[in-house]
Amino acid sequence: MNMSRNQWLLLLTVVVFLFMVDPMYAGPGGAVAKVFFKTWWGKIILGVITIVFLPLIIYIRLIEYRKAKKIKSLLAKLSVKHKEFSWLNLDKEFSNVIRRVYNAWSNEDLSEVKNYMNHWYWQNQQSVFLDQWKRENLKNVSSMKEIKKIRPLYLELSEEPNLEGSRIAIAIDVVVEDYLKDRTTNKIVQGKEGYDLEEYVWFLEYTEGKWLLDDIKEGGLSLEIAKIPNVIPEKIGIVV
């Protein structure tokens, strides 16, 4: 079916509107979850959108797959001298950080993971989201059932000793349940009960021998981040 320019613009406008109408809630980073797409009609519309934009979706996944493969190759070379940078070790460490952060977020107390977060980010998330929700008499319900996949999107290596200050961006697919409810009435005010597969991009920085969470963004930014060239100084001594 051929669509006119105006029809394409109308469809894109509807898609953008649907992705903007729902407020942020519950998940780590004040993650934006699209409640509309969890409804029956939402799933129907999402299915139609997926079919229409299938070529674009395939393109995005291909770009991300190639970028992840390249980063893993760089890490394999780097791990000859820095074993802690092997992807197997990083995958295990990132999984640990993700689980701990979700547990602390569920408990509404990020002091439990202050050793796994950048200090500024830890304070920001506690005061901007969790403490504010408590003041509004809202209970944060956030639970992670499973980590489906972790893939690297961007790598920035530092010239500092022991690669201190290096940064990495990872896309994560997680099965989670996120919503807010009134503490008094137990009425859900944002979000919806039930687990769904969600995608986010986590940024981590290598600090004093540990990877600390520095930021969390929506999964929709994964392509934009994957297109950013890796930063590998010549001083590191690995072939890009």
N, C-alpha and C positions, 0 to 999 in steps of 0.2 A: 504494500500500500504506500503510495507517494503522498507525502504531506507537504503542504505549502509552507512558506517561511512563517507566515502568521500563525499557522497551526503549531509549528515547532516552538515558536516563542510562547504561545499560550501554554503548551505542555510544560516547558521549562519553568514558566512562572508558577504553575500549580505545584511542581516538584519543590521549587525553592520555598514556596509558602508553607508546604507541609513540613519541611524540615526546619522551619523557623518558628512555627506556632507554639510548640511545646516548650515549657520552661525547663531550666536545668534542675536536677534533683538528685539527691541520695548518694550516688556513687562517688568513689574517690575522685578528687579533682572537681567536684560539683558537676560530674559528667552529665552530658546532655543525652537523655534517653527519649526516643520518639514514641510517646504513648499511642499516638494515632495509629501507627503501623502495627500495634499489638491488637487492635480491634479487628472484627471480622471484615468490615469494609476496608480497613486499612491494609489488611493482608492481601485482599483482592487487588487493590490499587497498586500495592507494592509489587505484586506479581506481574501486572501489566507493565509497570515502569521497568522492571528487570528485563522483560522480553524486549521492549523497545530499545533499551540502552545496553543490551547484551554485548555488542561489539566494543563499546566503551569499557564495560566491566572487564572483558577479556584483556583489553589493552592495558588497563590499570594493573591487573594481576600479573601480566607478563613483565611490565616494567619493574614491579616490586620483586618478582621472582629473580630477575636478572641482577637487581641491586643486592638482594640478600645473598645470592650466590657469590657475588664479587666480594662482599664484605667478609663472608666466611672464609674465602680464599686468603684474603689479607690477614685475617686473624690466625689462620693456620700457619702462615709464614712468621707472623709476629710471635706466636707461642713457642717457637724454637728457643727463643731467649727469655720469653716472658710467659711461662706456662699458665699463669692465671688468666691469660687472654685467649685461651683456646675456647672455641665455641661451646664445647661440651661443658666446660666449667662455668662459662657465662650463662648458658641456658639454665643450669642448676641454680646459680646464684640469683638470677632474675626471677625464677619461679618462686624462690624463697621470699624475695622482697615483695612480690605481688601478693602472695598468700598472707604475709604478715600485715601488709598495708590494708588489705580487705578486712582482716580480722579486727584490726585496730579501728578502722572506720565503722565497722558494725558495732563496736563497743563504745563508739563516740569519744574515744580518748586516744589521740595520736601520740601522746607521750610514750605509749608502748613501742612506737617505731621511730622515735626521734634519732636513733642511731642508724636508721635506714633511709632518712630523708635529709635533704639540704635544710639547714636550720631555718632559713627564711621561708621556704616552702612549707615546712612543718608548722610554723607559727601562723602563716597565712591561711592554711586550710582549716586549722583549729578555730581561729577567730572569725574568719569570713563565713564559713559554712556551719560547722558543728555547733559552735557556741551561739551563733545567731539563731539557728533552728531551735535550740533549747530555750532561748529567750522568747521565741514565738510559740512556745509550748508544742513544738513538733518533734516527733520521734523519728530518727533516721533508721530505716530498715535496709541493710545492705548485706547481701550474702553471696559469696562466690562458691559455686558447686565444682567447677572444673576449668582448668586452663587447657584450651584446645590447641593453641599454637602460639609460638613466639618466633618472630622473624626480624632480623636487623634491617633498618632502612637507611641509616646514616651513621658514619663513623668519623670522628675527629680526634686524631691523636696529638698529644702534646709533646713538646721537646723537653719538658721538664724531667728531672731524674725519676726513674720508675714510672714514667708516663703519667705522672700526677696531673690531674686536670683534664684528662682525656674525656670525651663525651660520646655517647651513643644514643640513637633513637631506635626504639623497637616497637613493632606493631604487635599487639596481643589480641587474640580471640579468646574471650572468656564467657562461660555460662554463668550469668549473674541474675540476681533479683534485687532491684533498687526501687524504693519508694519512700514517701514521707507520710506519716499519719499523725493525727491529733492525739496528744498524750491522754487527754481526758475522755474523749469520745471513741478513740480508736478508729475514727473515720479517716480513710485515705484521702489526702488532699492533693497530692501530686504523685504521678506514677501509677503502677498497677502491680498487684500480686502476681507471682509466677516467674519462672526462670526463662531467660532468653539469651541467645548468643549475641554478644556485643563486641565491637572492635574499638580499641583505643590505641593511641600512640603515647608511649611513655619515654621520657627523656631522663637519662641517668648520667652522673658525673663521677669519675674515678677520684676518690679523695681518701688519702691516707690508707691505701690498700683495700678500700671498700667502694662498691658502687652505691651511690646515694640517689634516691629519686629527686629529680629537679623540677619536673613539670609533667602534666598529663593533658593531652589534647584529644579531640574527637577523631575517630577513625577515618572520617571523611577527608582528613588532611594527609593521609598516608601517601598518596601519589605526589603531592607537592613536596613532601619531605624526601621521598625516594629520589626525586629529580635533582636534589641538591648534591653537588659533587662532594665526595669524601675529602677530608683534609688529612693528607699523609705527608708530613715533612720529609725531605730528602735525608735529613739527619738520622731518621729512624732506621734507614738502611734496608728497606724492603722494596721490591719491585712492584709498582702499581699495575 
